[in-house]
Amino acid sequence: MEVDWTPAAPLEAHPLAMRSAVHSETGSVMGPLRDADGSHAVLLPGQRVDITFDTYHPYRPSSSRNTAYALDVSGYLYEWPPEEATAGRACFLPASSGSDRVAVVSYLLRHREVFLPLVYERWKQRR
């Protein structure tokens, strides 16, 4: 294996227009998300915003190039550690899958909130 240390050219960005932004609880949040004016959509654990973009864009990469998508976002996080009773119970749920490693990994991918107690504990230690 070798590493190419020559400087890389910056990637060229081709912005796509946002077509819709729908909060899983409150509906459309296009207004707060459309402009970079300091408005935000509030997400609590378990909520999401589904965003769609225009599929048409005049830029078409050649077949020899890979296309990568990136989302330019801003925001902030309010500290909201889970209650101790909920945190302890959630960490033991994957154990019900026994020794089936695929089932455990599948569970963890579907329920990423299981990791929140570990994240908050580490954050408290480093703070």
C-alpha positions as CSV (number, residue, x, y, z in Angstrom):
1,M,0.0,0.0,0.0
2,E,1.2,3.5,-0.8
3,V,0.1,7.0,0.0
4,D,0.0,9.8,-2.5
5,W,1.2,12.9,-0.7
6,T,0.7,15.4,-3.5
7,P,-1.7,18.2,-2.6
8,A,-5.3,17.5,-3.5
9,A,-7.5,20.0,-5.3
10,P,-10.5,21.1,-3.4
11,L,-13.8,19.5,-4.4
12,E,-16.2,21.5,-6.5
13,A,-19.6,22.0,-4.8
14,H,-22.8,22.0,-6.8
15,P,-25.6,23.1,-4.4
16,L,-29.1,21.5,-4.8
17,A,-32.3,23.3,-3.9
18,M,-34.2,21.9,-0.9
19,R,-37.6,20.7,-2.0
20,S,-39.1,19.8,1.4
21,A,-38.2,19.4,5.1
22,V,-40.7,17.6,7.2
23,H,-40.4,17.2,11.0
24,S,-41.6,13.8,12.2
25,E,-43.8,15.5,14.8
26,T,-44.7,19.0,13.8
27,G,-44.8,18.9,9.9
28,S,-43.1,21.2,7.6
29,V,-40.0,23.1,8.8
30,M,-39.0,24.5,5.4
31,G,-39.2,28.1,6.7
32,P,-36.7,27.7,9.6
33,L,-34.3,25.6,7.5
34,R,-34.4,27.4,4.2
35,D,-32.4,30.5,5.1
36,A,-29.1,30.9,7.0
37,D,-30.8,33.4,9.4
38,G,-30.4,31.7,12.8
39,S,-33.7,29.9,12.7
40,H,-33.6,26.2,13.6
41,A,-35.9,23.2,13.9
42,V,-36.0,21.6,17.3
43,L,-35.4,17.8,17.5
44,L,-35.9,15.8,20.7
45,P,-34.7,12.2,21.0
46,G,-36.5,9.9,18.6
47,Q,-37.5,12.7,16.3
48,R,-36.2,13.4,12.8
49,V,-36.4,15.8,9.8
50,D,-36.8,14.2,6.4
51,I,-35.3,16.4,3.7
52,T,-35.7,16.1,0.0
53,F,-33.7,17.9,-2.7
54,D,-34.3,18.6,-6.3
55,T,-33.0,15.7,-8.4
56,Y,-32.3,17.9,-11.4
57,H,-29.0,19.7,-11.6
58,P,-27.2,20.9,-14.7
59,Y,-23.9,19.4,-13.5
60,R,-23.5,15.7,-14.5
61,P,-20.3,14.0,-13.4
62,S,-18.5,11.8,-15.9
63,S,-18.8,8.1,-15.5
64,S,-15.2,7.8,-14.3
65,R,-15.9,10.0,-11.3
66,N,-17.7,9.2,-8.0
67,T,-20.4,11.5,-6.7
68,A,-20.5,12.3,-3.0
69,Y,-23.2,14.3,-1.2
70,A,-22.7,16.5,1.8
71,L,-25.1,18.4,4.0
72,D,-24.0,21.9,5.2
73,V,-25.8,22.3,8.6
74,S,-25.5,24.4,11.7
75,G,-27.1,24.2,15.1
76,Y,-26.5,23.6,18.8
77,L,-27.1,20.9,21.4
78,Y,-28.9,21.4,24.6
79,E,-27.6,19.0,27.3
80,W,-30.5,16.6,28.1
81,P,-29.1,13.5,29.9
82,P,-31.5,10.6,30.1
83,E,-33.0,9.7,33.5
84,E,-31.0,7.1,35.3
85,A,-33.8,4.4,35.4
86,T,-34.3,4.6,31.6
87,A,-30.5,4.6,30.9
88,G,-29.8,1.5,32.9
89,R,-32.7,-0.5,31.4
90,A,-31.8,0.3,27.8
91,C,-28.3,-0.9,28.1
92,F,-29.3,-4.5,28.9
93,L,-31.8,-4.9,26.0
94,P,-29.2,-6.3,23.5
95,A,-28.4,-9.1,25.9
96,S,-31.8,-10.7,25.2
97,S,-30.4,-11.6,21.7
98,G,-28.1,-14.2,23.3
99,S,-24.9,-15.0,21.4
100,D,-26.4,-14.0,18.0
101,R,-23.9,-11.2,17.2
102,V,-25.8,-10.2,14.0
103,A,-28.9,-9.7,16.0
104,V,-27.1,-7.6,18.6
105,V,-25.5,-5.4,16.0
106,S,-28.8,-5.0,14.2
107,Y,-30.4,-4.0,17.4
108,L,-27.7,-1.4,18.1
109,L,-28.0,0.1,14.7
110,R,-31.8,0.4,15.0
111,H,-31.6,1.7,18.6
112,R,-28.6,4.1,18.7
113,E,-30.1,5.8,21.7
114,V,-28.7,2.9,23.8
115,F,-25.3,4.6,23.5
116,L,-26.5,7.9,24.9
117,P,-25.8,7.0,28.6
118,L,-22.2,6.2,27.6
119,V,-21.9,9.4,25.7
120,Y,-23.2,11.6,28.5
121,E,-21.1,9.8,31.1
122,R,-17.9,10.4,29.1
123,W,-19.0,14.0,28.5
124,K,-19.4,14.5,32.3
125,Q,-16.0,13.1,33.0
126,R,-14.2,15.4,30.4
127,R,-16.2,18.5,31.3
